[in-house]
Every structure is written in C-alpha cells, then in structure tokens.
Amino acid sequence: MFPNPFDDRPTQIKAKITITYALLVLANIAAWIWALIAFANRPVLLGIAFLAYMFGLRHAFDADHIAAIDNVVRKLMQDGKSPYSVGLFFSLGHCTIVILASVAIAVAAVAMQNKLEAFHNIGGVIGTTLSALFLLVIGVVGLRARPARREDPRRRP
C-alpha cells in the first residue's frame, strides 16, 4: 500500500520521507524549468530569480522560522507523532502568504497608478521645498557659527 506522506503517524517513516523529498526535488526542478522558459530572453530576470531563490534559502534559516518549527516539532513528539513534514508545511504556508501579499501589492499598485498623479506632483514640490529649506538653514547656521578656538600647543596651563 502506498503511504500517505501527509499522515503524522510514525508508520512507514522512511517511505514518507522519501516521498516528501521527491516532491520537493520535483517542485524545485519544475520551478526552474518554468523560470528558464519564462526568462529565456531576459538573462537579467533569470539572475534576479536565482538571487531571490538563494535569499529564500537563506531566509529559511532565520531564527523565528527555526523557533516556530522547533516548537511544533517538540509538541508533535510529545504527542507521540512523527514531525518529519513540519518544515514542508511551514514553508508551503509561508510561501502562500508571500505570494498572496505580492499579488495584493501588485494589484494595488496597478489600481492606484493613475489615481495618485496629483499626489506625486504635490509630494515632489513639498519634498524639494523642504530639502532646499533644510540646506538653507544649514548654510545660515554654518555662516553664523564661530570657528572653534585652537589651542596653542606650545602654551601650557
């Protein structure tokens, strides 16, 4: 009988781990095939995809992620269950939230792109004015400040 890789009972653990690793390897291969096809004529985007992949692998070892997975693993072990797939499900949930947030930000940016032109112009004027005033204030303060006295190194107290 084919083991259920998502069952947390400690039966057929080697087969479940093998299936989990096979799914992860196949998903990574599929993602890179898609990236190679999608970015075939855009090597810069392919490089960015590789960089994002590497940063994602590094991000997986952040302390908050390790602590969250460790807490769940300890709880499952106390309950007599097998926690081998906790990391897989944590990563699936995490990447789902990241993808949904990215899509929401992209949709909001496209929806607001034409509606914020006036704010963009006003913000540009205000930002430039404040920067110019700040530089003028610094210049006036610099002109009014007296130079510091230099002590004569030959003179002793």
Phi, psi and omega in degrees: 000138181285123184287147176279113184290349183256009177274131184266012174282147186282028178266145179051047186296320181296319179293320179295318179295319178298316179296318180298313179296321179297318177298318180295316180296315179297320179295319178293318178297316179298319180296319181285329174296315177301315181297318179296322178288314184292325184249027184301320181262009182229080184296333179294317178294326176295320176296320178295321177298318178296318179297317178297321178297315180294318177296325177296319177296320178293319181297333180298337182259018174295150186300322182292326177290315179299317180296318180296315180293319180299318179298315181293319179299315180298317180296316179296321180294323177295328179276002178078021180256166182263117187265025188294336184258011181299314180298320178299311182290326175298315182292323177297316178294318181297312182291330176296315178296317180297317180294316179297320178294320178296318178295318180297318179294318179295317179296316179296320180295318179293318182294325184266355187304313183275343184272348184253013182299317180296317178296325179296315180294314179297317179298324177295318179293314181297315180298316179294318179297313180296321178296317180295316178298318179299316179295322177296317178298316178298319179296317179295315178299320179295324178288324184277340182287138177276144177294147180291144178288138176261133178281141176283118183295340180279341183275129181247145180290000000 
